[in-house]
């Protein structure tokens, strides 16, 4: 049975439409950018600026064309003329690329743009004024047209944010923000961790909130998630880009990582959180200034070209969305200093209450799973956090390198309490699928990280069989073998 059918709230047809304030993903060719829809808000994307006012009311997946004045107009689908362009040569051996085959100059193209001629008409003019176009092969002609359309046609597609789209966006634009986690590796984590609705999950991640958002999307607002964070506060920049409703955050709790040891020892108390709100409040105030500074810097950086494999920071662009949240600026701009202090104290008290609730949930030690994907060494994290997981539950640890996971594997074998330990690496290669020219792409991913997964069991039951296991292992092999990462082949087709 569908989850929505049992919730008593039937899905509304309007949910597939774009509303003011929604978080969307802009797509042009293979480049993505996450923005928030706001009226009269100038958006810069791929060397062009425009407004998103006209996308409100349209359905997700609609395609628009940037016109004069920064307005977006719905793109009408037209059948491409095949009869005129089918005249092609047999090979390209006699074509010389001397830069003189195109009769139109840059001044002529600029004049066409000033006249308001659309991109597809400019491309047609370039084809007609090319002396070598008809001598090219059919494949070369298609490649030429695609290259010119990418340069002169400003076609923007509005997509609904999802785990796959956002992970591809982060991995292509700023992989360091997500610890170089590839999207197929993230999919493996969600599957091995058995993420589903109604679970009680523990997550420790430093991937800008991408792993947390992926878990929340799969759980659909049912169940609870306890996020352990280092420092003074959790980072949920990528989580904000999903645009989840407020009901999804009712089951989200956070707990500081530096208080885990006291919680395990039984020395944790509410007084230990009394000094934390002041630090977090000052951090929140300083973060607002940093985000505003990064947002202003990003306006200057947007004039640069954005390529799928570029290293332009994506984080400031998402920060721009968060910093413009009226909830964060209302106490500073509209209210007095007294009102701002009261609002800050209210948030501090609410955060402290959430920490106490998370501590009470962790004390039960009955979590349904554990996900770790951080820049820290996984061994101490995993050995301490496994105590909060119930028996027969999965755990998944991600690391960009395999050496820390090999050490973690050895420590877990010595500690016991886990079974079905597996260290794996997913191998991904993209394929171009086109008529008469399907082949693997020349550029492929250099690596998407490693995963260590397993299941928890009751530790006392394993101690009884320690002698039997040691004797069996001695008979099988006198050498201690290290697990080699198992490579899982994963292919993806794209045109």
Secondary structure, 3 states (H helix, E strand, C coil): CCHHHHCCCCCCHHHHECCCCCEEEEEECCEEEEEECCCCCEEEECCEEEECHHHCCCECCCEEEECHHHCEEECCCCCCCCCCCCCCCCCCCCCCCCCCCECCCHHHHHHHHHCCCCHHHHHHHHHHCECCCCCCCHHHHHHHHHHHHHHHCCEEEEEECCHHHHHHHHHHHCHHHHCCCCHHHHHHHHHHCCCCCCCEEEEEECCCCHHHHHHHHHHCCCCEEEEEECCCCCCCHHHHHCCCCHHHHHHEEEEEHHHHHHHHHCCCCHHHHCCHHHHHHHHHHHHHHHHHHHHHHHHHHCCCCCCCCCCCCCHHHHHHHHHCCHHHHHHHHCCCHHHHHHHHHHHHHHHHHHHHHHHHHHHCCCEEEEEEECCCCHHHHHHHHHHHEEEEEEEEEEECCCHHHHHHHHHHHHHCCEEEEEEEEEEEEEEECCCCCCEECCCCCCCCCEEEEEEECCHHHHHCCHHHHHHHHHHHCCCCCCCCCEEEEEEEEEC
